[in-house]
Every structure is written in C-alpha cells, then in structure tokens.
Amino acid sequence: MQLTLIYPKFPFWRAEICRLALHLGGVPFEESHPARGALPDLERDGTLPYGQIPVLLVDGEPLAQTGAIARFCADLAGLTPRDPLLAAKVDELVDATTDVTNLLSPTMRISDLAERIKAREALVAGPLAQWLGRLDRAAGRALARAGAEGDGWLYGGHVTLADLALWGLLKWLKAGTLDGVPATLIDPHPHLTAVFERVAAHEPVRAWMRRYEG
Ligand SMILES: N[C@@H](CCC(=O)N[C@@H](CS)C(=O)NCC(=O)O)C(=O)O
C-alpha cells in the first residue's frame, strides 16, 4: 500500500499524530509538503476533498479529516486498542482535541497583533480554560481506570492516538509561540501534565521529533 501524507513540513499535531502512528508501527509512508497557497489548486484537481489538510493519499485515493486519517494510520500501525469501547474512547479524545483546536483556529486569521492577543486572552479566560478542565478530567478518569497496569498511558496499556493527540495539542499550547496564550496554561492540570510528560519521555517519540531539530 502506497501512503503519502500531504501537509507542510511542520510538526502540528493534526499531521504529527498520523506520521507518528505510522512511524511507531514501522509502516512506510511518504510525505508531500504543499507550498503555501497551493491548497485551492489541490482542491480543484481533486487531491483535497474539502480543501483542507492533512490529506492521506492511500494508493492515490485521498482520505481527509484528521480523525479519520489518524484512526486509519493507527489501525495500520497496530496502535488501536482491541476493545471497541477503548478504541472509541481514543477517537473521543482525538475529536475533543479537534474541538479545542477549532476554538483557536479563527484567531490565526486575525492579522492585527493587539486584536489577536485580545481574542486569545478571552479564550484563555473562558472557553479554553473550560475545555482544558474537561480534558484534564477525562485524562484523570482514563488514567485512574487504567491503574498501574496502564503504565501511564490513557487506554489499553500502550501509547495510542489519545496520548499522542493530547501531547501534540499541549505542546502547541505550551510552546509560548501563540501570542496571548501563556506557556504556563497547562500547569494547573495534573493529568494533562502527566500525559504530556509520559509521551515527551517516550524514546521512540523523542527519536522521531529529533528529525525537526536538524
Ligand atoms: N476538519 C479538518 C480541519 C483541518 C484544518 O483546518 N486544516 C487546516 C490546516 S491545519 C487547513 O487546511 N486550513 C486551510 C483551510 O481551512 O482553508 C480536519 O479535522 O482535518
């Protein structure tokens, strides 16, 4: 099976969880890094069904939407829990990660710095704080249910898309590169912090991320 992930060479979580899942499972894939401004042309020629990225070409057939692509990659990689409920809980967390991202996405299009910061500060004080609380409680419940056997992973006792998606989202929020979003935002959330640190310390993930440092 020929797999080509279409996304810029940038470790944003939407693409990164797909790349990481394939990498962790030893599934070969290629990457195509579209130029800035190329999306309309790629939509016109049928490569991007909804005009958005990421898209995974599977033997030339475009698969869109982060959740669907990530689940497909995780299935190929053997990272999806066998228990259907746990597999669905993983999907749930990936979708929740998308919801949080969607809160911030409109602010990316605000060109005026002061306005962008104001919009993000309102999110940080309101909906973003509420969503981080929800994610922290969800992670806390999953970690408590997994117990010591879970080895610090949310579901199934091994790394899944749920851990990778949360880590990727938190890495973005903690980076200090989003004007108006303090890098300390996650500090009051112990379960999110635990998941973040568990993934960040996972050697195969560290090895993969070093590719962006060169
Ligand atoms: N619902 C899509 C949203 C993807 C999305 O918003 N991607 C951004 C880049 S991270 C994009 O394509 N933006 C350009 C646009 O929406 O026109 C998904 O879950 O994959």
The ligand as a Tripos MOL2 file, in Angstrom:
@<TRIPOS>MOLECULE
LIG
   20    19     1     0     0
SMALL
NO_CHARGES

@<TRIPOS>ATOM
      1 N1        -11.8080   19.3030    9.7590 N.3       1 LIG1
      2 C1        -10.4560   19.2790    9.2560 C.3       1 LIG1
      3 C2         -9.8280   20.6190    9.5200 C.3       1 LIG1
      4 C3         -8.4100   20.6820    9.0070 C.3       1 LIG1
      5 C4         -7.8680   22.0950    9.0080 C.2       1 LIG1
      6 O1         -8.4820   23.0400    9.4900 O.2       1 LIG1
      7 N2         -6.6690   22.2070    8.4480 N.am      1 LIG1
      8 C5         -6.0550   23.4890    8.2700 C.3       1 LIG1
      9 C6         -4.5420   23.3900    8.3910 C.3       1 LIG1
     10 S1         -4.0490   22.7960    9.9960 S.3       1 LIG1
     11 C7         -6.3910   23.9430    6.8650 C.2       1 LIG1
     12 O2         -6.4570   23.1420    5.9480 O.2       1 LIG1
     13 N3         -6.6280   25.2320    6.7190 N.am      1 LIG1
     14 C8         -6.8850   25.8000    5.4470 C.3       1 LIG1
     15 C9         -8.3490   25.9950    5.2020 C.2       1 LIG1
     16 O3         -9.1940   25.5440    6.0070 O.co2     1 LIG1
     17 O4         -8.6600   26.6090    4.1720 O.co2     1 LIG1
     18 C10        -9.6600   18.1470    9.9360 C.2       1 LIG1
     19 O5        -10.0780   17.7300   11.0400 O.co2     1 LIG1
     20 O6         -8.6790   17.6770    9.3740 O.co2     1 LIG1
@<TRIPOS>BOND
     1     1     2 1
     2     2     3 1
     3     2    18 1
     4     3     4 1
     5     4     5 1
     6     5     6 2
     7     5     7 1
     8     7     8 1
     9     8     9 1
    10     8    11 1
    11     9    10 1
    12    11    12 2
    13    11    13 1
    14    13    14 1
    15    14    15 1
    16    15    16 2
    17    15    17 1
    18    18    19 2
    19    18    20 1
@<TRIPOS>SUBSTRUCTURE
     1 LIG1         1 GROUP 0 **** ****
